[in-house]
């Protein structure tokens, strides 16, 4: 997983990680650990919104699989 910080808005962060497919994401979100971790994150941030996104395009060499 990676955590990115916006240079122009240092209180804005985006995190992402490699998932094999949508089902793996859905399974993680159903896991009790997800809710516990999100609760800890919500204590530190003004807003937290999970998204399920896909790569639309890449430029340069492909990112190696984990």
C-alpha positions in Angstrom: 0.0 0.0 0.0 1.1 3.6 -0.6 0.0 6.8 1.1 0.3 10.0 -1.0 0.3 13.5 0.4 -0.9 16.5 -1.7 1.9 19.1 -1.8 -0.6 21.9 -2.4 -3.0 20.7 0.3 -0.9 18.9 2.9 -4.0 17.9 4.9 -5.2 15.8 1.9 -4.0 12.2 1.5 -4.7 9.4 -0.9 -3.8 5.8 -0.2 -3.9 2.8 -2.6 -2.6 -0.7 -2.8 -2.5 -3.6 -5.2 -5.6 -5.8 -5.2 -6.0 -8.8 -7.4 -9.7 -8.1 -8.2 -12.9 -6.4 -7.0 -13.9 -9.5 -5.0 -10.7 -9.2 -2.9 -11.5 -5.5 -2.2 -15.0 -6.4 -1.2 -13.8 -9.2 1.1 -11.4 -6.9 2.8 -14.1 -4.3 3.4 -16.3 -7.0 5.0 -13.4 -8.1 7.3 -13.7 -6.8 10.9 -10.1 -5.5 10.6 -11.2 -3.0 8.0 -13.8 -1.4 10.2 -11.3 -1.2 13.1 -8.6 0.4 10.9 -11.1 2.9 9.4 -12.3 3.9 12.8 -8.6 4.7 13.8 -8.2 6.7 10.6 -11.4 8.7 11.1 -10.0 9.8 14.5 -7.2 11.5 12.7 -8.8 13.0 9.6 -11.7 15.3 8.7 -13.1 13.0 6.1 -12.4 9.4 4.8 -14.1 8.1 1.7 -13.1 4.7 0.3 -13.3 4.2 -3.5 -13.0 1.2 -5.8 -11.0 2.4 -8.8 -9.3 0.8 -11.8 -6.3 1.8 -13.9 -7.5 3.8 -16.9 -4.1 4.0 -18.5 -0.4 3.9 -17.7 2.6 5.7 -19.2 6.0 4.1 -19.2 7.0 0.6 -18.2 4.2 -1.4 -16.5 4.2 -1.5 -12.7 5.5 -4.9 -11.5 2.9 -7.2 -9.9 3.3 -7.6 -6.1 
